[in-house]
Amino acid sequence: MTTTIQARIDVESKEQAKKILDFLGLTMSEAITLYLRQIILRRGIPFEIEIPNELTAKTLSDSRKGRGLHKSANVDDLFKELNR
């Protein structure tokens, strides 16, 4: 037996999530079912919920905007740079 859940969410969030779920081969209903099953299995929210500090919030915002990102030609070059 199944039931229906209704939720209001802003259009942009729904569209962005749908694109990701489409890429993963999941429907919105399947993703919600996975989320609810994880809540049951873990007896709580299946991820940490926290407010980032000022530096972390700025870093996340900058990276979303493409600011301050480091680019390498390939993975090998990246590891060479990291090992310097």
Backbone as XML, in Angstrom:
<?xml version="1.0"?>
<chain id="A" units="angstrom">
  <residue number="1" name="MET">
    <atom name="N" x="0.841" y="-1.175" z="0.000"/>
    <atom name="CA" x="0.000" y="0.000" z="0.000"/>
    <atom name="C" x="0.891" y="1.245" z="0.000"/>
  </residue>
  <residue number="2" name="THR">
    <atom name="N" x="0.525" y="2.251" z="-0.732"/>
    <atom name="CA" x="1.272" y="3.506" z="-0.770"/>
    <atom name="C" x="0.374" y="4.658" z="-0.368"/>
  </residue>
  <residue number="3" name="THR">
    <atom name="N" x="1.002" y="5.780" z="-0.081"/>
    <atom name="CA" x="0.275" y="6.992" z="0.280"/>
    <atom name="C" x="0.914" y="8.168" z="-0.453"/>
  </residue>
  <residue number="4" name="THR">
    <atom name="N" x="0.283" y="9.305" z="-0.412"/>
    <atom name="CA" x="0.767" y="10.491" z="-1.109"/>
    <atom name="C" x="1.294" y="11.497" z="-0.103"/>
  </residue>
  <residue number="5" name="ILE">
    <atom name="N" x="2.412" y="12.125" z="-0.465"/>
    <atom name="CA" x="2.978" y="13.214" z="0.328"/>
    <atom name="C" x="2.953" y="14.455" z="-0.546"/>
  </residue>
  <residue number="6" name="GLN">
    <atom name="N" x="2.501" y="15.560" z="0.007"/>
    <atom name="CA" x="2.538" y="16.831" z="-0.725"/>
    <atom name="C" x="3.494" y="17.761" z="0.000"/>
  </residue>
  <residue number="7" name="ALA">
    <atom name="N" x="4.339" y="18.428" z="-0.762"/>
    <atom name="CA" x="5.281" y="19.379" z="-0.174"/>
    <atom name="C" x="5.416" y="20.579" z="-1.097"/>
  </residue>
  <residue number="8" name="ARG">
    <atom name="N" x="5.547" y="21.738" z="-0.512"/>
    <atom name="CA" x="5.761" y="22.953" z="-1.298"/>
    <atom name="C" x="7.256" y="23.249" z="-1.294"/>
  </residue>
  <residue number="9" name="ILE">
    <atom name="N" x="7.790" y="23.520" z="-2.465"/>
    <atom name="CA" x="9.209" y="23.826" z="-2.612"/>
    <atom name="C" x="9.360" y="24.829" z="-3.735"/>
  </residue>
  <residue number="10" name="ASP">
    <atom name="N" x="10.374" y="25.679" z="-3.641"/>
    <atom name="CA" x="10.536" y="26.683" z="-4.682"/>
    <atom name="C" x="10.913" y="26.013" z="-6.007"/>
  </residue>
  <residue number="11" name="VAL">
    <atom name="N" x="10.506" y="26.638" z="-7.089"/>
    <atom name="CA" x="10.659" y="26.086" z="-8.432"/>
    <atom name="C" x="12.121" y="25.782" z="-8.756"/>
  </residue>
  <residue number="12" name="GLU">
    <atom name="N" x="13.029" y="26.713" z="-8.431"/>
    <atom name="CA" x="14.437" y="26.525" z="-8.778"/>
    <atom name="C" x="15.036" y="25.302" z="-8.088"/>
  </residue>
  <residue number="13" name="SER">
    <atom name="N" x="14.740" y="25.117" z="-6.805"/>
    <atom name="CA" x="15.265" y="23.953" z="-6.083"/>
    <atom name="C" x="14.752" y="22.656" z="-6.702"/>
  </residue>
  <residue number="14" name="LYS">
    <atom name="N" x="13.475" y="22.635" z="-7.039"/>
    <atom name="CA" x="12.896" y="21.432" z="-7.641"/>
    <atom name="C" x="13.556" y="21.133" z="-8.986"/>
  </residue>
  <residue number="15" name="GLU">
    <atom name="N" x="13.745" y="22.155" z="-9.814"/>
    <atom name="CA" x="14.341" y="21.955" z="-11.135"/>
    <atom name="C" x="15.785" y="21.482" z="-11.019"/>
  </residue>
  <residue number="16" name="GLN">
    <atom name="N" x="16.559" y="22.097" z="-10.109"/>
    <atom name="CA" x="17.948" y="21.685" z="-9.936"/>
    <atom name="C" x="18.038" y="20.241" z="-9.437"/>
  </residue>
  <residue number="17" name="ALA">
    <atom name="N" x="17.201" y="19.903" z="-8.469"/>
    <atom name="CA" x="17.204" y="18.537" z="-7.939"/>
    <atom name="C" x="16.779" y="17.539" z="-9.015"/>
  </residue>
  <residue number="18" name="LYS">
    <atom name="N" x="15.788" y="17.903" z="-9.822"/>
    <atom name="CA" x="15.307" y="17.005" z="-10.870"/>
    <atom name="C" x="16.414" y="16.706" z="-11.882"/>
  </residue>
  <residue number="19" name="LYS">
    <atom name="N" x="17.203" y="17.718" z="-12.253"/>
    <atom name="CA" x="18.307" y="17.501" z="-13.196"/>
    <atom name="C" x="19.302" y="16.488" z="-12.645"/>
  </residue>
  <residue number="20" name="ILE">
    <atom name="N" x="19.633" y="16.626" z="-11.370"/>
    <atom name="CA" x="20.578" y="15.703" z="-10.741"/>
    <atom name="C" x="19.983" y="14.309" z="-10.650"/>
  </residue>
  <residue number="21" name="LEU">
    <atom name="N" x="18.730" y="14.224" z="-10.233"/>
    <atom name="CA" x="18.072" y="12.920" z="-10.117"/>
    <atom name="C" x="17.935" y="12.248" z="-11.480"/>
  </residue>
  <residue number="22" name="ASP">
    <atom name="N" x="17.634" y="13.026" z="-12.522"/>
    <atom name="CA" x="17.566" y="12.466" z="-13.881"/>
    <atom name="C" x="18.906" y="11.861" z="-14.263"/>
  </residue>
  <residue number="23" name="PHE">
    <atom name="N" x="19.992" y="12.577" z="-13.963"/>
    <atom name="CA" x="21.335" y="12.079" z="-14.266"/>
    <atom name="C" x="21.610" y="10.775" z="-13.525"/>
  </residue>
  <residue number="24" name="LEU">
    <atom name="N" x="21.109" y="10.679" z="-12.288"/>
    <atom name="CA" x="21.293" y="9.471" z="-11.475"/>
    <atom name="C" x="20.315" y="8.358" z="-11.824"/>
  </residue>
  <residue number="25" name="GLY">
    <atom name="N" x="19.331" y="8.668" z="-12.665"/>
    <atom name="CA" x="18.343" y="7.665" z="-13.042"/>
    <atom name="C" x="17.282" y="7.434" z="-11.986"/>
  </residue>
  <residue number="26" name="LEU">
    <atom name="N" x="17.027" y="8.461" z="-11.169"/>
    <atom name="CA" x="16.024" y="8.345" z="-10.113"/>
    <atom name="C" x="14.893" y="9.331" z="-10.352"/>
  </residue>
  <residue number="27" name="THR">
    <atom name="N" x="13.693" y="8.917" z="-9.998"/>
    <atom name="CA" x="12.562" y="9.843" z="-10.028"/>
    <atom name="C" x="12.539" y="10.595" z="-8.696"/>
  </residue>
  <residue number="28" name="MET">
    <atom name="N" x="11.801" y="11.672" z="-8.648"/>
    <atom name="CA" x="11.636" y="12.429" z="-7.410"/>
    <atom name="C" x="11.024" y="11.524" z="-6.337"/>
  </residue>
  <residue number="29" name="SER">
    <atom name="N" x="10.045" y="10.718" z="-6.711"/>
    <atom name="CA" x="9.406" y="9.810" z="-5.746"/>
    <atom name="C" x="10.400" y="8.786" z="-5.199"/>
  </residue>
  <residue number="30" name="GLU">
    <atom name="N" x="11.250" y="8.254" z="-6.073"/>
    <atom name="CA" x="12.254" y="7.287" z="-5.616"/>
    <atom name="C" x="13.248" y="7.944" z="-4.662"/>
  </residue>
  <residue number="31" name="ALA">
    <atom name="N" x="13.654" y="9.170" z="-4.959"/>
    <atom name="CA" x="14.595" y="9.879" z="-4.093"/>
    <atom name="C" x="13.972" y="10.153" z="-2.722"/>
  </residue>
  <residue number="32" name="ILE">
    <atom name="N" x="12.719" y="10.560" z="-2.714"/>
    <atom name="CA" x="12.039" y="10.817" z="-1.447"/>
    <atom name="C" x="11.888" y="9.525" z="-0.657"/>
  </residue>
  <residue number="33" name="THR">
    <atom name="N" x="11.577" y="8.433" z="-1.341"/>
    <atom name="CA" x="11.470" y="7.131" z="-0.675"/>
    <atom name="C" x="12.809" y="6.728" z="-0.060"/>
  </residue>
  <residue number="34" name="LEU">
    <atom name="N" x="13.914" y="6.919" z="-0.811"/>
    <atom name="CA" x="15.251" y="6.622" z="-0.273"/>
    <atom name="C" x="15.533" y="7.449" z="0.977"/>
  </residue>
  <residue number="35" name="TYR">
    <atom name="N" x="15.201" y="8.729" z="0.901"/>
    <atom name="CA" x="15.420" y="9.627" z="2.036"/>
    <atom name="C" x="14.640" y="9.153" z="3.266"/>
  </residue>
  <residue number="36" name="LEU">
    <atom name="N" x="13.378" y="8.842" z="3.093"/>
    <atom name="CA" x="12.550" y="8.398" z="4.216"/>
    <atom name="C" x="13.045" y="7.074" z="4.786"/>
  </residue>
  <residue number="37" name="ARG">
    <atom name="N" x="13.486" y="6.171" z="3.921"/>
    <atom name="CA" x="14.025" y="4.886" z="4.406"/>
    <atom name="C" x="15.303" y="5.091" z="5.207"/>
  </residue>
  <residue number="38" name="GLN">
    <atom name="N" x="16.142" y="6.046" z="4.785"/>
    <atom name="CA" x="17.350" y="6.348" z="5.536"/>
    <atom name="C" x="17.016" y="6.954" z="6.901"/>
  </residue>
  <residue number="39" name="ILE">
    <atom name="N" x="15.993" y="7.778" z="6.955"/>
    <atom name="CA" x="15.551" y="8.325" z="8.246"/>
    <atom name="C" x="15.167" y="7.181" z="9.180"/>
  </residue>
  <residue number="40" name="ILE">
    <atom name="N" x="14.443" y="6.217" z="8.649"/>
    <atom name="CA" x="14.012" y="5.068" z="9.454"/>
    <atom name="C" x="15.216" y="4.249" z="9.910"/>
  </residue>
  <residue number="41" name="LEU">
    <atom name="N" x="16.113" y="3.919" z="8.966"/>
    <atom name="CA" x="17.284" y="3.096" z="9.299"/>
    <atom name="C" x="18.196" y="3.763" z="10.322"/>
  </residue>
  <residue number="42" name="ARG">
    <atom name="N" x="18.382" y="5.064" z="10.191"/>
    <atom name="CA" x="19.313" y="5.783" z="11.062"/>
    <atom name="C" x="18.629" y="6.383" z="12.290"/>
  </residue>
  <residue number="43" name="ARG">
    <atom name="N" x="17.300" y="6.283" z="12.300"/>
    <atom name="CA" x="16.511" y="6.850" z="13.400"/>
    <atom name="C" x="16.792" y="8.347" z="13.559"/>
  </residue>
  <residue number="44" name="GLY">
    <atom name="N" x="16.854" y="9.037" z="12.413"/>
    <atom name="CA" x="17.099" y="10.474" z="12.411"/>
    <atom name="C" x="17.449" y="10.943" z="11.012"/>
  </residue>
  <residue number="45" name="ILE">
    <atom name="N" x="17.758" y="12.211" z="10.884"/>
    <atom name="CA" x="18.142" y="12.782" z="9.591"/>
    <atom name="C" x="19.457" y="12.126" z="9.159"/>
  </residue>
  <residue number="46" name="PRO">
    <atom name="N" x="19.557" y="11.661" z="7.909"/>
    <atom name="CA" x="20.736" y="10.892" z="7.483"/>
    <atom name="C" x="21.951" y="11.731" z="7.068"/>
  </residue>
  <residue number="47" name="PHE">
    <atom name="N" x="22.050" y="12.935" z="7.572"/>
    <atom name="CA" x="23.217" y="13.778" z="7.314"/>
    <atom name="C" x="23.274" y="14.835" z="8.404"/>
  </residue>
  <residue number="48" name="GLU">
    <atom name="N" x="24.475" y="15.432" z="8.558"/>
    <atom name="CA" x="24.629" y="16.466" z="9.572"/>
    <atom name="C" x="23.942" y="17.749" z="9.130"/>
  </residue>
  <residue number="49" name="ILE">
    <atom name="N" x="23.326" y="18.409" z="10.071"/>
    <atom name="CA" x="22.717" y="19.705" z="9.814"/>
    <atom name="C" x="23.458" y="20.701" z="10.698"/>
  </residue>
  <residue number="50" name="GLU">
    <atom name="N" x="24.175" y="21.609" z="10.043"/>
    <atom name="CA" x="24.930" y="22.579" z="10.815"/>
    <atom name="C" x="25.029" y="23.888" z="10.048"/>
  </residue>
  <residue number="51" name="ILE">
    <atom name="N" x="25.291" y="24.926" z="10.769"/>
    <atom name="CA" x="25.465" y="26.245" z="10.168"/>
    <atom name="C" x="26.968" y="26.456" z="10.016"/>
  </residue>
  <residue number="52" name="PRO">
    <atom name="N" x="27.441" y="26.674" z="8.774"/>
    <atom name="CA" x="28.881" y="26.831" z="8.579"/>
    <atom name="C" x="29.388" y="28.136" z="9.203"/>
  </residue>
  <residue number="53" name="ASN">
    <atom name="N" x="30.661" y="28.115" z="9.643"/>
    <atom name="CA" x="31.233" y="29.352" z="10.157"/>
    <atom name="C" x="31.442" y="30.328" z="9.003"/>
  </residue>
  <residue number="54" name="GLU">
    <atom name="N" x="31.851" y="31.550" z="9.314"/>
    <atom name="CA" x="31.942" y="32.604" z="8.310"/>
    <atom name="C" x="32.898" y="32.239" z="7.172"/>
  </residue>
  <residue number="55" name="LEU">
    <atom name="N" x="34.059" y="31.673" z="7.503"/>
    <atom name="CA" x="35.042" y="31.314" z="6.476"/>
    <atom name="C" x="34.509" y="30.217" z="5.559"/>
  </residue>
  <residue number="56" name="THR">
    <atom name="N" x="33.892" y="29.195" z="6.139"/>
    <atom name="CA" x="33.342" y="28.106" z="5.341"/>
    <atom name="C" x="32.219" y="28.608" z="4.448"/>
  </residue>
  <residue number="57" name="ALA">
    <atom name="N" x="31.348" y="29.450" z="4.972"/>
    <atom name="CA" x="30.243" y="29.998" z="4.181"/>
    <atom name="C" x="30.781" y="30.810" z="3.003"/>
  </residue>
  <residue number="58" name="LYS">
    <atom name="N" x="31.830" y="31.629" z="3.246"/>
    <atom name="CA" x="32.413" y="32.428" z="2.176"/>
    <atom name="C" x="33.072" y="31.529" z="1.134"/>
  </residue>
  <residue number="59" name="THR">
    <atom name="N" x="33.790" y="30.511" z="1.581"/>
    <atom name="CA" x="34.462" y="29.586" z="0.666"/>
    <atom name="C" x="33.454" y="28.856" z="-0.207"/>
  </residue>
  <residue number="60" name="LEU">
    <atom name="N" x="32.366" y="28.386" z="0.390"/>
    <atom name="CA" x="31.323" y="27.696" z="-0.376"/>
    <atom name="C" x="30.687" y="28.633" z="-1.391"/>
  </residue>
  <residue number="61" name="SER">
    <atom name="N" x="30.398" y="29.855" z="-0.964"/>
    <atom name="CA" x="29.798" y="30.836" z="-1.863"/>
    <atom name="C" x="30.734" y="31.158" z="-3.021"/>
  </residue>
  <residue number="62" name="ASP">
    <atom name="N" x="32.017" y="31.386" z="-2.712"/>
    <atom name="CA" x="32.989" y="31.688" z="-3.760"/>
    <atom name="C" x="33.128" y="30.532" z="-4.753"/>
  </residue>
  <residue number="63" name="SER">
    <atom name="N" x="33.178" y="29.312" z="-4.246"/>
    <atom name="CA" x="33.354" y="28.164" z="-5.148"/>
    <atom name="C" x="32.139" y="27.971" z="-6.048"/>
  </residue>
  <residue number="64" name="ARG">
    <atom name="N" x="30.940" y="28.237" z="-5.523"/>
    <atom name="CA" x="29.734" y="28.138" z="-6.361"/>
    <atom name="C" x="29.756" y="29.164" z="-7.495"/>
  </residue>
  <residue number="65" name="LYS">
    <atom name="N" x="30.410" y="30.297" z="-7.217"/>
    <atom name="CA" x="30.510" y="31.358" z="-8.217"/>
    <atom name="C" x="31.754" y="31.212" z="-9.092"/>
  </residue>
  <residue number="66" name="GLY">
    <atom name="N" x="32.529" y="30.155" z="-8.864"/>
    <atom name="CA" x="33.722" y="29.914" z="-9.660"/>
    <atom name="C" x="34.917" y="30.758" z="-9.258"/>
  </residue>
  <residue number="67" name="ARG">
    <atom name="N" x="34.872" y="31.369" z="-8.082"/>
    <atom name="CA" x="35.964" y="32.226" z="-7.616"/>
    <atom name="C" x="36.984" y="31.410" z="-6.816"/>
  </residue>
  <residue number="68" name="GLY">
    <atom name="N" x="38.255" y="31.696" z="-7.054"/>
    <atom name="CA" x="39.316" y="31.094" z="-6.250"/>
    <atom name="C" x="39.518" y="29.613" z="-6.489"/>
  </residue>
  <residue number="69" name="LEU">
    <atom name="N" x="39.043" y="29.109" z="-7.610"/>
    <atom name="CA" x="39.201" y="27.689" z="-7.903"/>
    <atom name="C" x="40.568" y="27.440" z="-8.538"/>
  </residue>
  <residue number="70" name="HIS">
    <atom name="N" x="41.145" y="26.310" z="-8.228"/>
    <atom name="CA" x="42.408" y="25.918" z="-8.835"/>
    <atom name="C" x="42.103" y="24.907" z="-9.929"/>
  </residue>
  <residue number="71" name="LYS">
    <atom name="N" x="42.684" y="25.114" z="-11.094"/>
    <atom name="CA" x="42.446" y="24.195" z="-12.207"/>
    <atom name="C" x="43.747" y="23.520" z="-12.601"/>
  </residue>
  <residue number="72" name="SER">
    <atom name="N" x="43.645" y="22.246" z="-12.904"/>
    <atom name="CA" x="44.784" y="21.466" z="-13.392"/>
    <atom name="C" x="44.399" y="20.838" z="-14.716"/>
  </residue>
  <residue number="73" name="ALA">
    <atom name="N" x="45.402" y="20.556" z="-15.520"/>
    <atom name="CA" x="45.147" y="19.965" z="-16.832"/>
    <atom name="C" x="44.567" y="18.557" z="-16.714"/>
  </residue>
  <residue number="74" name="ASN">
    <atom name="N" x="45.038" y="17.820" z="-15.701"/>
    <atom name="CA" x="44.560" y="16.447" z="-15.504"/>
    <atom name="C" x="44.862" y="16.017" z="-14.072"/>
  </residue>
  <residue number="75" name="VAL">
    <atom name="N" x="44.436" y="14.838" z="-13.729"/>
    <atom name="CA" x="44.585" y="14.333" z="-12.356"/>
    <atom name="C" x="46.050" y="14.182" z="-11.982"/>
  </residue>
  <residue number="76" name="ASP">
    <atom name="N" x="46.876" y="13.685" z="-12.899"/>
    <atom name="CA" x="48.297" y="13.499" z="-12.601"/>
    <atom name="C" x="48.953" y="14.828" z="-12.242"/>
  </residue>
  <residue number="77" name="ASP">
    <atom name="N" x="48.655" y="15.876" z="-13.018"/>
    <atom name="CA" x="49.209" y="17.199" z="-12.722"/>
    <atom name="C" x="48.730" y="17.706" z="-11.365"/>
  </residue>
  <residue number="78" name="LEU">
    <atom name="N" x="47.475" y="17.454" z="-11.065"/>
    <atom name="CA" x="46.928" y="17.893" z="-9.779"/>
    <atom name="C" x="47.701" y="17.255" z="-8.628"/>
  </residue>
  <residue number="79" name="PHE">
    <atom name="N" x="47.929" y="15.932" z="-8.699"/>
    <atom name="CA" x="48.642" y="15.247" z="-7.614"/>
    <atom name="C" x="50.091" y="15.719" z="-7.530"/>
  </residue>
  <residue number="80" name="LYS">
    <atom name="N" x="50.722" y="16.000" z="-8.645"/>
    <atom name="CA" x="52.090" y="16.538" z="-8.630"/>
    <atom name="C" x="52.102" y="17.873" z="-7.884"/>
  </residue>
  <residue number="81" name="GLU">
    <atom name="N" x="51.111" y="18.711" z="-8.179"/>
    <atom name="CA" x="51.035" y="20.014" z="-7.513"/>
    <atom name="C" x="50.761" y="19.869" z="-6.024"/>
  </residue>
  <residue number="82" name="LEU">
    <atom name="N" x="49.926" y="18.918" z="-5.663"/>
    <atom name="CA" x="49.595" y="18.718" z="-4.246"/>
    <atom name="C" x="50.782" y="18.168" z="-3.471"/>
  </residue>
  <residue number="83" name="ASN">
    <atom name="N" x="51.635" y="17.406" z="-4.122"/>
    <atom name="CA" x="52.782" y="16.779" z="-3.442"/>
    <atom name="C" x="54.011" y="17.672" z="-3.373"/>
  </residue>
  <residue number="84" name="ARG">
    <atom name="N" x="53.925" y="18.885" z="-3.873"/>
    <atom name="CA" x="55.086" y="19.812" z="-3.801"/>
    <atom name="C" x="55.334" y="20.257" z="-2.407"/>
  </residue>
</chain>
